[in-house]
Amino acid sequence: MDTLTTLTTLAYDGPGPWILFVPLIWAAVVVTVLTVLRRTVWRGGRRAPWQTARAAAYTEQSPIAILGRRFASGEIDEDEYWRRLSVLDEQFGRTLKDGPV
């Protein structure tokens, strides 16, 4: 019975070494919150990376959108569409997964 008493006493002798992880968890939470706020709310008038000039290139009046409408209406054929699109993509810097168009 002496061994059982010793084990019970050691088991309830304080919080143990795991208590050292609590400050680390709180630090991770604070860093995460600050990072999220910095990237979303506290941008200070700066635009997000996905809202650069490339995003402006794909508005309704952009050359790429106009080219797409011309192709859809049948004014230009597929070869001319791809040729002109490659020139516009070079100008606006759009890339695909495989690289530049």
Buried (B, 14 or more C-beta within 10 A) or exposed (E): EEEEEEEEEEEEEEEEEEEEEEEEEEEEEEEEEEEEEEEEEEEEEEEEEEEEEEEEBEEEEBBBEEBBEBBEEEEBEEEEBEEBBEEBBEEBEBEEEEEEE
